[in-house]
């Protein structure tokens, strides 16, 4: 039989999944191949750059063919938690799998997720409040950014359906095979959380752990530069093609890499302080969900996330 993944880090994005994957990858007990294979979210297969993601079950299982018998093989795809079908499809393939989910306080989560979508050129609206107001139109297929192959990823409020998402996994896996972590606790105690993860996976939790911070949130420094870079990156017109061909013809690969690094420094900067008014609006909007997931997990997330005094 083909080798199957032993565990899945299912999400959410911007909740520490990349850092967890990097720390586990450094452990010889663990085997990862492709970052975010996304096999159980079909839209990810279609949008994979360069065709690197597996498109068939045989291609997916081939990712784990080199895992040693004494290693635990993992799939870390942070979009699985939000997917309507991934839980059932994972359970059908690997009913013995261990599943790890990470939840984050909704307002800070959506702020960070939106910034990442902008950085990845998925989102063109760099103002979070305006992006949230576009959700209804985007559900109807309007105001979708050019080149966006997965419009549902721009429906930010859908990510904060924590109870519904967890229920999909609990419906197909026994509770002892699911570990739900809280982002704040992972951030405050990387090492302790990782040892807990290793114990959950049945691995040796006494090994040295190298703390790793991955995928930090950034902001757009220059909206004009952002729009220019995006239009050149995703444009399909003659101007975009001509610019790309000219740059490639007149520069070496090394020079292009240096130019790209310089462009990133000009384009991206440290995130600005959050809009307090908007954060308060979001916390009011999602308080009922925080209460529901608190009851579902038997955890006082209202207190942990500071929702007790939110009206």
PEVEN-V980240 format. One line per field, one symbol per residue. phi: phi as a letter, one per 40 degrees, with the letter a starting at -180 (. if undefined). A space follows every 50 residues. Layout:
# PEVEN-V980240
phi->???
This chain:
# PEVEN-V980240
phi->.ccbccabcchccfbgcccccccccccccbbbbccfcgccbdcccccccg gcccbbcccccccbccccdcbccbbbbcccccccbcdccccccbccccbb bbbbddccccccccccccccgcbbccccdcccccdcccccgbfccdgccb dcccccccccbccdcccccccbbcdccbbbbbddccccadcccccccccc cgbcccccbccabbfccbbccbdccdcccccccbcbccccccccccdccc bccccccccccccccccbacccdcccccccdccccbcccccccccccfbc cdcccgccbcc
